[in-house]
Amino acid sequence: MRGNVPTRIEKAARGDCDAIVLARAGLARLALEAAPLVAFDLNPSLWVCAPGQGAMAVEARQDDHRVLPHLAGLDDPATRACVSLERELLVSFGGGCHAPFGAWAVRTDQLCRVTVGAPGKGGRFSVRTFEATDLDSIRSQARAWIADGCQAREPADDHGGEAWISRPALPWF
């Protein structure tokens, strides 16, 4: 769908499409209400976004010794590790920015988890979550799943995470 976010909301409200998916953060930043549409939070472990979505990157020249110390406090090693894993899995899938591939990695003190979504055998989009105590184990499990053709599993009936906006009269809600 072409157009900026307010235009897309207008098009959905007038019935030009059945649903649109927008980031709640974007709606908040633009101070937009979705009314008369209905917004749902989607579970990112089922509605997997593109690798690196939601992570902010700040870049500076490697030899800029005046700026680099100020940026050091912005780095979050756990986030950097998760985004690196997501992007690495995209490469393992053989994709780029136009590939139908999603990955969402989370790391806590005790557990690492990555949810990957990709077209599987028979063209069906598959979503799979891998958990372990370290990123190397997760990386191995996810790469093996990708190499095996992204075999499908049945997703749970759940919502929560990004904003999903649709017309209120859809029969399946």
Buried (B, 14 or more C-beta within 10 A) or exposed (E): EEEEBEEBBEBBBEEEEEBBEBBBEEBEEEEEEBEEBBBBEBBBBBBBBBBBBBEEEEEEEEEEEEEEEEEEEEEEEBBEBBBBBBBBBBEBBEBEEEBEBBBBBBBEEEEBBBBBBBBBEEEEBBBBBBEBEEBEEBBEBBBEBBEEEBEBEEBEEEEEBBBBBBBEEEEEE
